[in-house]
Amino acid sequence: MANKRELKRDLNYVMGDIIEAAYIHQIANPEADHSKSEAIVDKAIEHFDHYITKINERKVENRGAHLKQVNQDIEKDAKALIKELNAL
């Protein structure tokens, strides 16, 4: 299981890559409506803030299981955002 620092780093990379891909889509398609890609960016930022809070929780019974569950949730939400991004 990854430790807290690695999980934060992975979260930063994943959400950062999703945001970057949304902005690249906007640049590549200047005439397209950017509201959907902006919504994806907003969701990525909300997920980032939510998961940083979850990772930093101190009052959990089993720290390893908690971080493992957070990691799985991050992966699930990231896949959903990527699916939305690919649909643009």
C-alpha positions as CSV (number, residue, x, y, z in Angstrom):
1,M,0.0,0.0,0.0
2,A,1.2,3.5,-0.9
3,N,1.9,5.8,1.9
4,K,0.2,9.2,2.4
5,R,2.9,11.2,0.6
6,E,2.8,8.9,-2.5
7,L,-1.0,8.9,-2.5
8,K,-1.0,12.7,-2.5
9,R,1.5,12.8,-5.3
10,D,-0.5,10.4,-7.4
11,L,-3.6,12.4,-6.8
12,N,-1.9,15.6,-7.9
13,Y,-0.5,14.0,-11.1
14,V,-3.8,12.3,-12.0
15,M,-6.0,15.4,-11.5
16,G,-3.4,17.6,-13.0
17,D,-3.2,15.5,-16.1
18,I,-7.0,15.6,-16.5
19,I,-7.1,19.4,-16.1
20,E,-4.3,19.7,-18.6
21,A,-6.1,17.4,-21.1
22,A,-9.2,19.6,-20.8
23,Y,-7.3,22.7,-21.5
24,I,-5.5,21.1,-24.5
25,H,-9.0,20.2,-25.8
26,Q,-10.0,23.8,-25.5
27,I,-6.9,25.0,-27.4
28,A,-7.3,22.3,-30.1
29,N,-10.9,23.2,-30.6
30,P,-11.2,27.0,-30.2
31,E,-14.6,27.2,-31.9
32,A,-16.2,24.5,-29.7
33,D,-18.3,25.2,-26.6
34,H,-15.9,25.2,-23.7
35,S,-18.5,24.8,-20.9
36,K,-18.2,21.0,-20.8
37,S,-14.4,21.1,-20.5
38,E,-14.6,23.8,-17.9
39,A,-17.1,21.6,-16.0
40,I,-14.6,18.7,-16.1
41,V,-11.9,21.0,-14.7
42,D,-14.2,22.1,-11.9
43,K,-15.0,18.5,-11.1
44,A,-11.3,17.6,-11.0
45,I,-10.6,20.4,-8.6
46,E,-13.5,19.4,-6.4
47,H,-12.3,15.8,-6.4
48,F,-8.8,16.9,-5.6
49,D,-9.9,19.0,-2.6
50,H,-12.2,16.2,-1.4
51,Y,-9.5,13.5,-1.6
52,I,-6.8,15.6,0.1
53,T,-9.2,16.0,3.0
54,K,-9.8,12.2,3.0
55,I,-6.1,11.4,2.9
56,N,-5.3,13.8,5.8
57,E,-8.0,12.3,8.1
58,R,-6.3,11.2,11.3
59,K,-9.2,9.6,13.2
60,V,-9.6,6.4,11.3
61,E,-9.5,3.0,12.8
62,N,-7.4,1.2,10.1
63,R,-5.1,3.7,8.3
64,G,-4.0,1.2,5.7
65,A,-7.5,0.1,4.8
66,H,-8.6,3.8,4.7
67,L,-5.9,4.8,2.3
68,K,-6.5,1.8,0.1
69,Q,-10.2,2.7,-0.1
70,V,-9.3,6.3,-0.9
71,N,-6.9,5.1,-3.7
72,Q,-9.7,3.0,-5.2
73,D,-12.1,5.9,-5.0
74,I,-9.6,8.2,-6.7
75,E,-9.1,5.7,-9.5
76,K,-12.9,5.3,-10.0
77,D,-13.5,9.1,-10.2
78,A,-10.5,9.7,-12.4
79,K,-11.7,7.1,-14.9
80,A,-15.2,8.7,-14.9
81,L,-13.6,12.1,-15.6
82,I,-11.4,10.7,-18.4
83,K,-14.5,9.1,-19.9
84,E,-16.3,12.5,-19.9
85,L,-13.2,14.1,-21.4
86,N,-13.0,11.5,-24.2
87,A,-16.6,12.1,-25.0
88,L,-15.9,15.8,-25.9
